[in-house]
Amino acid sequence: MPKTIIPKKIPMPKQQPFERIKNFDEVALGFTPELARLEAERCLACKKPACVEGCPVGIDIPKFIGQIVEGDFKAGIKTLKERNALPAVCGRVCPQEEQCEKVCVLGKKNEPVAIGRLERFLADWEAASGSIEKPDMAPPNGKKIAVVGSGPAGITVASDLALLGYEVTIFEALHDAGGVLTYGIPEFRLPKAIVRREVRYVQSLGVKLYLDFIVGKTRTVDSLLGEFDAVFIGAGAGLPWFLEIPGENLNGVYSANEYLTRCNLMQGFRFPACDTPLKRARRVAVFGGGNVAMDAARTALRLGADESHIVYRRSRNEMPARLEEIENAEEEGVIFDFLTLPLRLIGDRDGWLVGIECQRMELGEPDESGRRRPVPVKGSEFIMEADASICAIGNSPNPLIPMTTPGLTIGKKGNIVADEATGRTSREKIWAGGDVVTGAATVISAMGAGRRAARSIHETLCG
Ligand code: FAD
């Protein structure tokens, strides 16, 4: 008998919008074992699985889904971890709709298999079971590696090399590890307990972690090379871009990095119980249309804003944020002002933001990004009331390491130039990967870069 396919993904249980905008708890609650098996049974177990090709780290997706169908969750998590050191993170934040799920055969006529939700299910099941799978480790080989940055790129390269017998030390500038996973992506999308668990796992492999250690200030890369056999730079892209319009020095004007860091890392939402203040604005305008903008707008609502606006110069179709996150923001009441460009930020006599002069746009021909170019509509200027604005239009790498590491080739956007297949830079013994090379990208692409660099470092140092 041919298999009857459930046409749609099994819905993920979620907190209701009216409840969740009052708290920072995770929005998506995860599958139960019954729901996970029901979803897994939708998989056609293709002989030539396109989903594996679509996964940047090549996870054997049909295998772990088959193991869920059989109820063998322990085997399933083992399959996942063969290729992915951070399944609980990737199951939550990877853009699966652009990767594995995009090419799922089922997706041609129905909705694709919810691969990300199943990945998350296995990782959460393992955490709840209390017994964490650790792959076999090679004996120590006497070689020492320094990793700069503890984001997904740094964590991946560190865990891969530790498993291969290297003595690995991570140097992290902030007082907590995890990179954007800790300071950028909010708790309601990625609980910090999960990131801490993943960091602890890497430490359990013997990786040492130094916090509050700014490479380029505390010690330079060259000084580390006096002690280590190789250095991997995974310092991310933490330098925010601004619109460069008048008024950006007013009070109440934030970059998304600052706003989210104050809230996530510094716990500013608990001020004055914590040291870091965060303005409780009534009307917030967030500039941008990516995941970062959605995170900032949804955070503003949870901090008590009456209105949280996304001000975006193109239309909904061109927004780079994940569809799931756009829908979550819509459900929560974020107001979308499409085809709108901020021209000037307006302050009161005391230097506090009170409004934004904007201009309406219309869509013209596609630009170099392939998206339709926004064109200003003459005479359409108007003033929008706002007491906080958050700029979420992009980031580039911090210039500190390039400035203090002579001989490192740097690209036009301040990125470290590294070979895509190996992560090798222009300097011997220095590798780099993740956002510091590509500019702001995704968790899984940073992890893929970490994995390729680990392989290249191993080939170079151990033959
Ligand atoms: P990072 O995660 O940035 O980590 C770099 C680390 O290096 C940081 O901890 C930093 O403090 C440290 N560092 C920097 N300089 C130094 C120095 N000189 N010395 C020591 N340490 C240093 N991607 C997705 O796939 N899905 C999403 O939903 C998603 N949402 C996002 C939401 C937000 C708000 C943001 C900001 C990004 C989001 N991204 C998302 C992008 C994703 O998080 C990044 O692409 C990814 O974290 C990059 O990993 P990385 O390891 O290269 O760098």
Boltz pocket constraint, residues with backbone or C-beta under 6 A from the ligand:
constraints:
  - pocket:
      binder: B
      contacts: [[A, 92], [A, 93], [A, 94], [A, 95], [A, 148], [A, 149], [A, 150], [A, 151], [A, 152], [A, 153], [A, 154], [A, 171], [A, 172], [A, 173], [A, 174], [A, 176], [A, 177], [A, 178], [A, 179], [A, 180], [A, 181], [A, 184], [A, 185], [A, 186], [A, 213], [A, 214], [A, 215], [A, 216], [A, 234], [A, 235], [A, 236], [A, 237], [A, 238], [A, 260], [A, 291], [A, 292], [A, 295], [A, 322], [A, 398], [A, 400], [A, 401], [A, 433], [A, 434], [A, 435], [A, 436], [A, 439], [A, 440], [A, 441], [A, 442], [A, 443], [A, 444], [A, 446]]
      max_distance: 6.0
